[in-house]
Every structure is written in C-alpha cells, then in structure tokens.
C-alpha cells in the first residue's frame, strides 16, 4: 500500500481539536469519537480516481501534517483532505468578519478555530441529501452506515460504480425513490459534474444549475452540496429555513438574511455554518 505525507501551511485560524470535536458530533457523517484529540483520522473515497484512502491529520502551530495511504493518487487525495477540512482557504480575513458582526464574533469564540467540514466530497454530500430526504437525520445516518458496511471499502463510502452495481442488482433496501436518486448522483459523480474543484471554480449560478439538473437534487440539496460538499466559502444558502429562523432569533424578526450577510463577505458560507452550528448546540433539533 502506497503512503504519502506532506506538511501544508494554514493561513488564518484553525483548530484541529475543534474540527474533530465538531465532526464527532455531526450526525450525518460522525467519525468515531475518542482517541488522541490531536489526531483526526478519516477514511474516504477519492473523487480523483474513486479509490479508498486513509488519512491521519495532525497540527503543529500554523502548519498541518497529512499522512495518507491507499492504492490511488495520494497527492490528489491530499488536496481533497485540504478541501474537506477547508484548509485550502486563506482565512486570514475571517476574524475581521467577527469585528464587523458581534454575533459572528460570539460564534467564533464558541467554536474557536472551526472551519466548515463534515463531508469528504460533493458526491458524498449529494448522496446524503438523497438518504435524508423525508427521513429523520438519525435514520438517514443509519442508512448511510449500512451502505458503507455492505458496499464500501473498509469504512469508506461506496465509490459511484460500486453504488450503481448495488442498485442495479437490487441490493439496496431503501424506501421510495432513493435508489433511483442515488443512481443519478453516482452517474453525475462519474461524469465529473460533482467534482469539488470544478464546483468551486464555477460561477455560483452555473454550479446551481448543474446540480439542479441531477434527478433528486433540489434547492436545499444544492445549498448543502456547494457549501458543505465543495466547501465554497462565500455562497449564501437559499433554501435553509433553519438558518432563516436563526437570523430572526439572533438579529431580530425583521432582519433579512441577505442584508445581514453583506457584512460576512467573503466568508458568507462560513458565517452561515457557524450560526447553524450554534443553533444545533442550543436546540439539538437535528437529533
């Protein structure tokens, strides 16, 4: 098994401990809790060549060490790790958002060094959107775990071709149109439509249009795929009702998300994710 290690600089605030703690509590894709708090381990499928990868991430001051093993292109996998931990972002301007908005400053203090994370790729985020449609989050999380056990590779989410084979063989015990929608997601991934760097580089409207063309993907899912899958840093969610509720709670019932978010640029996605994280800590409404 090939191995690859590298050290990358971190521009702006980031805490591995905070990120790991958040991911352990993130019900959709929760990683195993416990162990060394200064090591974040992940098992994922590379969107570059759809091979399975193991990653171990540590932090030393303003640099991060990434160790990877797997049969595929590990240099490409390392870039994916940087993306799904939002370490590819120059965040030196992020503290200034808190200077402009005291509510975001409170969120930054509550989640010190947090950067959005939780999904390894837009493909996995899109698959989660299908699994969680009309389904309670804990139940959808169980469906996802079952998929990994039955059709993944030693803890990694199934590659798109493996998912398609399982669907065509009628091996998935999923309700409603979820198999059909998952197949559409897997096909979109294989064509490159869900590629993370591609979505990051596209104009927002073009990216949304492509995502909405995938069967089973609606406006809420497009938000999640762009912000939590591709980890775009400055996209404002359009269909996130809980975020609108949090804006009313934090800023007053007359406040509008679009107006409040102007002071968050160029980190509108990050600010929105921080507010949603604070809301979940307070309400536990996601189960």
C-alpha positions in Angstrom: 0.0 0.0 0.0 1.5 3.3 -1.1 2.0 6.1 1.5 2.3 9.8 1.2 3.0 12.6 3.8 3.1 16.3 3.5 3.1 19.4 5.6 0.9 22.3 4.5 0.7 25.9 5.9 -2.6 27.0 7.5 -3.5 30.6 6.6 -5.7 32.1 9.3 -7.2 30.5 12.4 -7.8 26.7 12.5 -8.0 24.2 15.3 -7.8 20.5 14.6 -9.3 19.8 18.1 -12.4 21.9 17.4 -12.8 20.4 13.9 -12.5 16.9 15.3 -15.0 17.5 18.1 -17.5 19.0 15.6 -17.1 16.1 13.2 -17.6 13.6 16.1 -20.9 15.3 16.9 -22.0 15.8 13.2 -24.7 13.1 13.0 -24.8 12.8 9.2 -21.2 11.6 8.9 -20.0 11.3 12.5 -16.5 10.0 12.9 -15.5 7.7 15.8 -15.1 9.7 19.0 -12.3 9.3 21.5 -8.7 8.5 20.8 -6.0 11.1 20.6 -7.7 14.6 20.4 -4.8 15.9 18.4 -5.2 13.4 15.5 -8.1 13.5 13.1 -8.4 10.2 11.1 -10.6 9.8 8.1 -11.4 7.0 5.6 -12.9 8.3 2.4 -13.2 7.6 -1.3 -11.1 9.8 -3.5 -13.0 11.9 -6.1 -10.0 11.9 -8.3 -9.8 8.1 -9.1 -12.5 6.6 -6.7 -10.0 4.6 -4.7 -10.3 4.4 -0.9 -7.9 6.4 1.2 -6.9 6.6 4.8 -5.8 9.9 6.2 -4.3 11.0 9.5 -4.1 14.7 10.2 -2.2 16.5 12.9 -1.5 20.1 13.6 1.7 21.9 14.6 1.2 25.6 15.1 0.5 27.2 11.8 1.1 24.0 9.7 -0.8 20.8 9.3 0.7 17.3 8.6 -1.3 15.0 6.4 -0.4 11.3 6.2 -2.2 9.2 3.6 -2.2 5.6 2.5 -4.1 3.9 -0.4 -3.7 2.4 -3.8 -4.5 5.5 -5.9 -3.2 9.0 -6.5 -2.4 10.2 -3.0 -1.2 13.7 -4.0 -4.7 14.3 -5.3 -6.2 12.7 -2.2 -4.1 15.1 -0.1 -5.7 18.1 -1.9 -9.1 16.6 -1.2 -8.3 16.4 2.5 -7.3 20.1 2.4 -10.7 20.9 0.7 -12.9 18.9 3.1 -11.2 20.5 6.1 -11.4 23.9 4.5 -7.6 24.2 4.7 -7.4 25.3 1.1 -8.8 28.7 2.1 -6.8 31.7 3.1 -8.7 32.6 6.2 -6.6 35.5 7.4 -9.6 37.8 6.8 -12.1 35.6 8.7 -11.5 37.3 12.1 -12.5 40.6 10.6 -16.0 39.3 9.9 -16.3 39.0 13.7 -15.1 42.6 14.1 -17.9 43.7 11.8 -20.6 41.5 13.3 -20.6 40.8 17.1 -23.0 37.8 16.7 -20.5 36.1 14.4 -17.8 37.1 16.9 -19.7 35.2 19.6 -19.9 32.2 17.2 -16.2 32.4 16.6 -15.4 32.4 20.3 -17.8 29.4 20.8 -16.1 27.4 18.0 -12.5 28.6 18.2 -10.6 27.8 15.0 -13.5 26.0 13.4 -13.7 25.7 9.7 -16.6 24.0 7.9 -16.2 20.3 7.5 -18.3 17.2 7.6 -18.5 15.7 4.1 -15.5 14.3 2.2 -16.7 15.4 -1.3 -19.7 16.8 -3.1 -20.5 13.3 -4.2 -20.9 12.2 -0.5 -22.8 15.3 0.3 -25.2 14.7 -2.6 -25.7 11.0 -1.5 -26.5 12.3 2.0 -29.1 14.6 0.6 -30.9 11.7 -1.1 -30.7 9.5 2.0 -32.1 12.2 4.3 -35.0 13.3 2.1 -38.2 12.8 4.0 -36.2 10.9 6.6 -35.1 11.8 10.1 -31.4 12.5 10.4 -30.6 9.6 12.8 -32.4 7.2 10.5 -30.6 8.6 7.4 -27.3 8.3 9.2 -28.0 4.6 9.9 -28.9 4.1 6.2 -25.5 5.7 5.3 -23.6 3.4 7.7 -25.4 0.4 6.3 -24.3 1.4 2.8 -20.7 1.7 3.9 -20.7 -1.7 5.6 -22.4 -3.5 2.7 -20.9 -1.8 -0.3 -18.0 0.4 0.8 -14.3 -0.4 1.2 -13.2 -0.8 4.8 -15.1 2.2 6.1 -15.1 4.4 3.0 -18.3 5.4 1.3 -19.0 3.3 -1.8 -17.5 4.5 -5.0 -20.0 5.6 -7.6 -19.6 2.5 -9.8 -20.0 0.2 -6.7 -23.1 2.1 -5.8 -24.6 1.7 -9.3 -23.8 -2.1 -9.3 -25.6 -2.5 -6.0 -28.6 -0.5 -7.2 -28.9 -2.4 -10.4 -28.6 -5.7 -8.5 -31.4 -4.5 -6.2 -29.2 -5.0 -3.2 -30.2 -1.7 -1.5 -33.0 -1.8 1.0 -34.0 1.8 0.7 -37.5 3.4 0.7 -39.3 5.2 -2.1 -37.2 6.6 -5.0 -33.9 6.8 -3.0 -32.3 4.0 -5.2 -33.2 6.0 -8.4 -31.9 9.2 -6.9 -28.7 7.6 -5.6 -28.1 6.2 -9.1 -28.4 9.7 -10.6 -26.0 11.1 -8.0 -23.5 8.3 -8.8 -23.8 8.9 -12.5 -23.2 12.6 -12.0 -20.1 11.9 -10.0 -18.7 9.6 -12.7 -19.2 12.3 -15.3 -17.4 14.8 -13.2 -20.4 17.0 -12.6 -19.9 16.7 -8.8 -16.1 17.2 -8.8 -15.1 19.5 -6.0 -12.5 21.7 -7.7 -14.9 22.1 -10.7 -17.8 23.3 -8.5 -15.5 25.6 -6.5 -14.3 27.2 -9.7 -17.7 27.7 -11.4 -19.9 30.7 -11.2 -22.5 30.1 -8.5 -25.5 30.2 -10.8 -23.9 27.7 -13.2 -23.0 25.4 -10.4 -26.5 25.5 -9.1 -28.0 24.9 -12.5 -25.8 21.8 -13.0 -26.7 20.4 -9.6 -30.5 21.0 -10.0 -30.3 19.0 -13.2 -29.4 15.9 -11.2 -32.6 13.8 -10.5 -33.5 14.0 -6.8 -31.4 17.2 -6.1 -33.4 20.3 -5.2 -32.6 23.8 -3.9 -31.8 22.7 -0.3 -29.6 19.9 -1.5 -27.8 22.3 -3.9 -27.0 24.6 -0.9 -25.6 21.7 1.0 -23.5 20.3 -1.8 -21.9 23.6 -2.6 -21.3 24.8 1.0 -20.6 21.5 2.8 -19.5 19.3 0.0 -17.5 21.6 -2.3 -16.8 23.8 0.8 -17.4 27.0 -1.2 -16.5 29.8 1.3 -18.8 32.7 0.0 -22.1 31.3 -1.1 -25.3 32.2 0.8 -27.8 29.4 1.4 -31.1 30.0 -0.3 -33.3 27.2 1.0 -32.1 26.7 4.6 -35.2 27.5 6.7 -33.3 26.8 10.0 -30.8 29.5 9.1 -33.6 32.0 8.4 -35.0 31.1 11.8 -31.6 31.6 13.5 -31.3 35.0 11.8 -34.6 36.0 13.3 -33.5 34.7 16.7 -30.1 36.3 16.7 -30.8 39.6 14.8 -34.5 40.2 15.3 -37.6 39.2 13.5 -37.4 42.0 10.9 -33.9 41.1 9.8 -33.3 39.6 6.4 -30.6 37.0 5.7 -29.4 38.7 2.5 -29.0 42.1 4.2 -27.3 40.7 7.4 -24.9 38.6 5.3 -23.4 41.5 3.4 -21.1 42.1 6.4 -19.9 38.5 6.2 -18.3 38.7 2.7 -16.1 37.0 1.6 -17.0 34.3 4.1 -20.8 34.1 3.9 -20.8 30.3 3.8 -18.6 30.1 6.9 -20.7 32.6 8.9 -23.9 30.7 8.0 -22.4 27.4 9.0 -21.2 28.9 12.3 -24.8 30.1 13.0 -26.3 26.7 12.2 -23.7 25.0 14.5 -24.6 27.4 17.3 -28.3 26.7 16.7 -27.8 23.0 16.8 -25.9 23.2 20.1 -28.8 25.1 21.6 -31.7 23.2 20.1 -30.5 19.7 19.2 -33.2 19.8 16.5 -31.3 17.6 14.1 -31.5 14.7 16.5 
